[in-house]
Amino acid sequence: MEAQSRGAPAIRLDQIRKSYAAKGKGVAVPALDGIDLTVAAGSVTAIVGPSGAGKSSLLRCVNLLERPDSGRVHLGDLELTGLAPPALRQARRSIGMIFQHFNLLANRTVAGNVALALELAGWETARIGPRVAELLDLVGLADKADRYPSQLSGGQKQRVGIARALAPNPGVLLCDEATSALDPETTRQILELLARINRDLGLTVLLVTHEMAVVRQVADRVVVLESGRIIEDGPVEQVFARPQQPTTRTFLVDETGAVLPAEMAARLVSAPVPGGSTIVRFTAAGPAAAQPLLGRAAAQAGVDAMLLAGRVQPLRDQPFAAFVVELTGSAAAVDHALAAMTAAGAQIEVLGHVAPALRAAV
């Protein structure tokens, strides 16, 4: 695949539909229902959604491991869905793929597993050894070339998988739940490696994950799938700070820890209560997240503010704050505080209200 300018379309999916036969039912169940998606060259795009949303099906349609029932798949200026088998095999060399369970050959060494991709691509023998050595150095496994997969940790196996995917110099890297089988520290290391590969090699990365922590660490853009359709799509900062759909908000609440304590959730009422409190969830990204928005707004409005849940976390290279807060004061004062936080860049969601006696019991 020829190098493309950063931002140009590297992948384009037009009205992709895919169904599978349901076992024992004799009917087709839709997995993808009219997907339109453009992925910019040099970007890291994350596909998220609940189980069964169609994430892996979408990813596998990109390189036609799963052929869509209808629609078109473009790789740069090339329409993959219109290619004859020999031309498609050639085009697929521009797309690397790494898998959740590594898919390494047990009877080949680390070097042998990486070399296999080059052998299948028809590289000359004299070129394979130097390329394998270069890749193993890139992924930090230069000293493991002669080991077998059974002698490696999970993180090391995934590094071999990454080296193998990069071997033929692809322009696009597909990642199917590449970190879900790894522990948190190993996940962090693999994500740092993927971010470095994206930055240094300019690869376009399209990854499927159910972990918003993965999105938060490496993605430029997040696409949310539900029931085979895209329900939300945007820059990661925008989607984290201002999620539009309930599915997205559920994913983000679980990730950020901004979850209302169950005992208070059970006591919420929809209307303000005289002398009671207002419970809100607020989020902020970038410079706004680094400011004392809550304390400043509460002081200006004359309300008491108590943090109930949440934290500040990094969102790529900037802070992201998500908190559940209890605000106590007059209705006018609470409204003033909320308006001040909104004006300063926070996204506010009023969760409900609690009566003073019930609040004291929590």
DAJO-V607753 format. One record per residue. N is the residue number from 1. SS is DSSP state (A for helix, B for strand, O for the rest). D_CENTER is the distance of its C-alpha to the mean C-alpha in whole Angstrom. Layout:
n:N ss:SS d_center:D_CENTER
n:N ss:SS d_center:D_CENTER
This chain:
n:1 ss:O d_center:25
n:2 ss:O d_center:26
n:3 ss:O d_center:24
n:4 ss:O d_center:23
n:5 ss:O d_center:23
n:6 ss:O d_center:20
n:7 ss:O d_center:19
n:8 ss:O d_center:21
n:9 ss:B d_center:19
n:10 ss:B d_center:18
n:11 ss:B d_center:17
n:12 ss:B d_center:18
n:13 ss:B d_center:18
n:14 ss:B d_center:21
n:15 ss:B d_center:22
n:16 ss:B d_center:21
n:17 ss:B d_center:22
n:18 ss:B d_center:22
n:19 ss:B d_center:24
n:20 ss:B d_center:25
n:21 ss:B d_center:28
n:22 ss:O d_center:28
n:23 ss:O d_center:30
n:24 ss:O d_center:34
n:25 ss:O d_center:33
n:26 ss:O d_center:34
n:27 ss:O d_center:32
n:28 ss:B d_center:29
n:29 ss:B d_center:25
n:30 ss:B d_center:23
n:31 ss:B d_center:19
n:32 ss:B d_center:19
n:33 ss:B d_center:21
n:34 ss:B d_center:21
n:35 ss:B d_center:18
n:36 ss:B d_center:18
n:37 ss:B d_center:15
n:38 ss:B d_center:16
n:39 ss:B d_center:14
n:40 ss:B d_center:15
n:41 ss:O d_center:17
n:42 ss:O d_center:16
n:43 ss:O d_center:12
n:44 ss:B d_center:9
n:45 ss:B d_center:7
n:46 ss:B d_center:4
n:47 ss:B d_center:6
n:48 ss:B d_center:6
n:49 ss:B d_center:9
n:50 ss:O d_center:12
n:51 ss:O d_center:14
n:52 ss:O d_center:16
n:53 ss:O d_center:14
n:54 ss:O d_center:14
n:55 ss:A d_center:11
n:56 ss:A d_center:13
n:57 ss:A d_center:16
n:58 ss:A d_center:14
n:59 ss:A d_center:13
n:60 ss:A d_center:16
n:61 ss:A d_center:18
n:62 ss:A d_center:17
n:63 ss:O d_center:19
n:64 ss:O d_center:22
n:65 ss:O d_center:21
n:66 ss:O d_center:21
n:67 ss:O d_center:24
n:68 ss:O d_center:23
n:69 ss:O d_center:26
n:70 ss:B d_center:26
n:71 ss:B d_center:24
n:72 ss:B d_center:24
n:73 ss:B d_center:21
n:74 ss:B d_center:22
n:75 ss:B d_center:21
n:76 ss:O d_center:22
n:77 ss:O d_center:26
n:78 ss:B d_center:26
n:79 ss:B d_center:26
n:80 ss:A d_center:25
n:81 ss:A d_center:26
n:82 ss:A d_center:30
n:83 ss:O d_center:30
n:84 ss:O d_center:33
n:85 ss:A d_center:32
n:86 ss:A d_center:33
n:87 ss:A d_center:31
n:88 ss:A d_center:28
n:89 ss:A d_center:28
n:90 ss:A d_center:29
n:91 ss:A d_center:26
n:92 ss:A d_center:23
n:93 ss:O d_center:24
n:94 ss:O d_center:22
n:95 ss:B d_center:19
n:96 ss:B d_center:18
n:97 ss:B d_center:16
n:98 ss:B d_center:15
n:99 ss:O d_center:15
n:100 ss:O d_center:14
n:101 ss:O d_center:18
n:102 ss:O d_center:19
n:103 ss:O d_center:22
n:104 ss:O d_center:24
n:105 ss:O d_center:28
n:106 ss:O d_center:30
n:107 ss:O d_center:33
n:108 ss:O d_center:32
n:109 ss:B d_center:31
n:110 ss:A d_center:28
n:111 ss:A d_center:30
n:112 ss:A d_center:31
n:113 ss:A d_center:28
n:114 ss:A d_center:26
n:115 ss:A d_center:30
n:116 ss:A d_center:29
n:117 ss:A d_center:27
n:118 ss:A d_center:29
n:119 ss:A d_center:32
n:120 ss:A d_center:31
n:121 ss:O d_center:30
n:122 ss:O d_center:34
n:123 ss:O d_center:34
n:124 ss:O d_center:37
n:125 ss:A d_center:38
n:126 ss:A d_center:39
n:127 ss:A d_center:35
n:128 ss:A d_center:33
n:129 ss:A d_center:34
n:130 ss:A d_center:33
n:131 ss:A d_center:30
n:132 ss:A d_center:29
n:133 ss:A d_center:30
n:134 ss:A d_center:28
n:135 ss:A d_center:25
n:136 ss:A d_center:26
n:137 ss:A d_center:27
n:138 ss:A d_center:23
n:139 ss:O d_center:21
n:140 ss:O d_center:24
n:141 ss:O d_center:26
n:142 ss:A d_center:29
n:143 ss:A d_center:31
n:144 ss:A d_center:30
n:145 ss:O d_center:31
n:146 ss:O d_center:34
n:147 ss:O d_center:32
n:148 ss:B d_center:31
n:149 ss:A d_center:28
n:150 ss:A d_center:29
n:151 ss:A d_center:30
n:152 ss:O d_center:26
n:153 ss:O d_center:24
n:154 ss:A d_center:21
n:155 ss:A d_center:19
n:156 ss:A d_center:22
n:157 ss:A d_center:21
n:158 ss:A d_center:18
n:159 ss:A d_center:19
n:160 ss:A d_center:22
n:161 ss:A d_center:19
n:162 ss:A d_center:18
n:163 ss:A d_center:21
n:164 ss:A d_center:22
n:165 ss:A d_center:20
n:166 ss:A d_center:20
n:167 ss:O d_center:24
n:168 ss:O d_center:25
n:169 ss:O d_center:24
n:170 ss:O d_center:21
n:171 ss:O d_center:20
n:172 ss:B d_center:16
n:173 ss:B d_center:14
n:174 ss:B d_center:12
n:175 ss:B d_center:10
n:176 ss:B d_center:11
n:177 ss:O d_center:10
n:178 ss:O d_center:11
n:179 ss:O d_center:11
n:180 ss:O d_center:12
n:181 ss:O d_center:16
n:182 ss:O d_center:16
n:183 ss:O d_center:17
n:184 ss:A d_center:15
n:185 ss:A d_center:17
n:186 ss:A d_center:17
n:187 ss:A d_center:13
n:188 ss:A d_center:13
n:189 ss:A d_center:16
n:190 ss:A d_center:14
n:191 ss:A d_center:11
n:192 ss:A d_center:14
n:193 ss:A d_center:15
n:194 ss:A d_center:13
n:195 ss:A d_center:12
n:196 ss:A d_center:16
n:197 ss:A d_center:16
n:198 ss:A d_center:15
n:199 ss:A d_center:17
n:200 ss:A d_center:20
n:201 ss:A d_center:20
n:202 ss:O d_center:18
n:203 ss:O d_center:16
n:204 ss:B d_center:14
n:205 ss:B d_center:11
n:206 ss:B d_center:9
n:207 ss:B d_center:7
n:208 ss:B d_center:7
n:209 ss:O d_center:6
n:210 ss:O d_center:7
n:211 ss:O d_center:7
n:212 ss:A d_center:6
n:213 ss:A d_center:8
n:214 ss:A d_center:5
n:215 ss:A d_center:3
n:216 ss:A d_center:7
n:217 ss:A d_center:8
n:218 ss:A d_center:8
n:219 ss:O d_center:6
n:220 ss:O d_center:9
n:221 ss:B d_center:8
n:222 ss:B d_center:6
n:223 ss:B d_center:8
n:224 ss:B d_center:9
n:225 ss:B d_center:11
n:226 ss:B d_center:14
n:227 ss:O d_center:18
n:228 ss:O d_center:17
n:229 ss:B d_center:16
n:230 ss:B d_center:14
n:231 ss:B d_center:15
n:232 ss:B d_center:13
n:233 ss:B d_center:11
n:234 ss:B d_center:12
n:235 ss:B d_center:11
n:236 ss:A d_center:9
n:237 ss:A d_center:12
n:238 ss:A d_center:13
n:239 ss:A d_center:11
n:240 ss:A d_center:11
n:241 ss:A d_center:15
n:242 ss:O d_center:16
n:243 ss:O d_center:14
n:244 ss:O d_center:17
n:245 ss:O d_center:16
n:246 ss:A d_center:17
n:247 ss:A d_center:14
n:248 ss:A d_center:12
n:249 ss:A d_center:14
n:250 ss:A d_center:14
n:251 ss:A d_center:11
n:252 ss:A d_center:11
n:253 ss:A d_center:15
n:254 ss:A d_center:14
n:255 ss:A d_center:12
n:256 ss:A d_center:14
n:257 ss:O d_center:17
n:258 ss:O d_center:19
n:259 ss:O d_center:21
n:260 ss:O d_center:24
n:261 ss:O d_center:27
n:262 ss:A d_center:28
n:263 ss:A d_center:31
n:264 ss:A d_center:31
n:265 ss:A d_center:29
n:266 ss:O d_center:32
n:267 ss:O d_center:34
n:268 ss:O d_center:32
n:269 ss:B d_center:34
n:270 ss:O d_center:34
n:271 ss:O d_center:36
n:272 ss:O d_center:37
n:273 ss:O d_center:40
n:274 ss:O d_center:43
n:275 ss:O d_center:42
n:276 ss:O d_center:39
n:277 ss:B d_center:36
n:278 ss:B d_center:33
n:279 ss:B d_center:29
n:280 ss:B d_center:26
n:281 ss:B d_center:22
n:282 ss:B d_center:22
n:283 ss:B d_center:19
n:284 ss:B d_center:19
n:285 ss:B d_center:17
n:286 ss:A d_center:18
n:287 ss:A d_center:22
n:288 ss:A d_center:23
n:289 ss:A d_center:21
n:290 ss:A d_center:23
n:291 ss:O d_center:26
n:292 ss:O d_center:28
n:293 ss:A d_center:28
n:294 ss:A d_center:29
n:295 ss:A d_center:32
n:296 ss:A d_center:33
n:297 ss:A d_center:33
n:298 ss:A d_center:34
n:299 ss:A d_center:37
n:300 ss:A d_center:38
n:301 ss:A d_center:38
n:302 ss:O d_center:40
n:303 ss:O d_center:37
n:304 ss:B d_center:36
n:305 ss:B d_center:33
n:306 ss:B d_center:31
n:307 ss:B d_center:28
n:308 ss:B d_center:27
n:309 ss:B d_center:23
n:310 ss:B d_center:20
n:311 ss:B d_center:20
n:312 ss:B d_center:19
n:313 ss:B d_center:16
n:314 ss:B d_center:14
n:315 ss:B d_center:12
n:316 ss:O d_center:12
n:317 ss:O d_center:15
n:318 ss:B d_center:16
n:319 ss:B d_center:17
n:320 ss:B d_center:16
n:321 ss:B d_center:18
n:322 ss:B d_center:18
n:323 ss:B d_center:21
n:324 ss:B d_center:24
n:325 ss:B d_center:27
n:326 ss:B d_center:31
n:327 ss:B d_center:33
n:328 ss:B d_center:37
n:329 ss:O d_center:39
n:330 ss:O d_center:41
n:331 ss:A d_center:39
n:332 ss:A d_center:40
n:333 ss:A d_center:38
n:334 ss:A d_center:35
n:335 ss:A d_center:35
n:336 ss:A d_center:36
n:337 ss:A d_center:33
n:338 ss:A d_center:30
n:339 ss:A d_center:31
n:340 ss:A d_center:31
n:341 ss:A d_center:28
n:342 ss:A d_center:27
n:343 ss:A d_center:29
n:344 ss:O d_center:27
n:345 ss:O d_center:24
n:346 ss:O d_center:22
n:347 ss:B d_center:21
n:348 ss:B d_center:23
n:349 ss:B d_center:23
n:350 ss:B d_center:27
n:351 ss:B d_center:26
n:352 ss:B d_center:30
n:353 ss:B d_center:33
n:354 ss:B d_center:35
n:355 ss:O d_center:39
n:356 ss:A d_center:41
n:357 ss:A d_center:42
n:358 ss:A d_center:39
n:359 ss:A d_center:37
n:360 ss:A d_center:40
n:361 ss:A d_center:39
n:362 ss:O d_center:36
